[in-house]
Amino acid sequence: MNKDDVTMVGFEIVAFAGDARSKLLEALKKARNNEFEMARTLVKQAEECLVEAHNSQTKMIQQEAGGENIEIGFIAVHAQDHLMTTILLKDIIEDFIELYQRKG
């Protein structure tokens, strides 16, 4: 996998993680307005985006584990950072939704 291939996978990861992040932040807004069913739907949609991002990431991991040299550039590093922070955001927002629901 050359640097251009890795860059394209990085862009895929950023795109999927970005979509997930947007859905998660919208879910938090819905929870603030006591729209818990919609909030949970948005979290589910975000999870689906994160699965796609993870699948893209797994392609590179499998190739490297198989002995292929992977040329990592800054975009790939950024993609990994974006994915991991979005996964953390999902966990935090799920807790916030639960707290908002208990409060209401």
Rosetta blueprint (number, residue, H / E / L):
1 M L
2 N L
3 K H
4 D H
5 D H
6 V H
7 T H
8 M H
9 V H
10 G H
11 F H
12 E H
13 I H
14 V H
15 A H
16 F H
17 A H
18 G H
19 D H
20 A H
21 R H
22 S H
23 K H
24 L H
25 L H
26 E H
27 A H
28 L H
29 K H
30 K H
31 A H
32 R H
33 N L
34 N L
35 E L
36 F H
37 E H
38 M H
39 A H
40 R H
41 T H
42 L H
43 V H
44 K H
45 Q H
46 A H
47 E H
48 E H
49 C H
50 L H
51 V H
52 E H
53 A H
54 H H
55 N H
56 S H
57 Q H
58 T H
59 K H
60 M H
61 I H
62 Q H
63 Q H
64 E H
65 A H
66 G L
67 G L
68 E L
69 N L
70 I L
71 E L
72 I L
73 G L
74 F H
75 I H
76 A H
77 V H
78 H H
79 A H
80 Q H
81 D H
82 H H
83 L H
84 M H
85 T H
86 T H
87 I H
88 L H
89 L H
90 K H
91 D H
92 I H
93 I H
94 E H
95 D H
96 F H
97 I H
98 E H
99 L H
100 Y H
101 Q H
102 R H
103 K H
104 G L
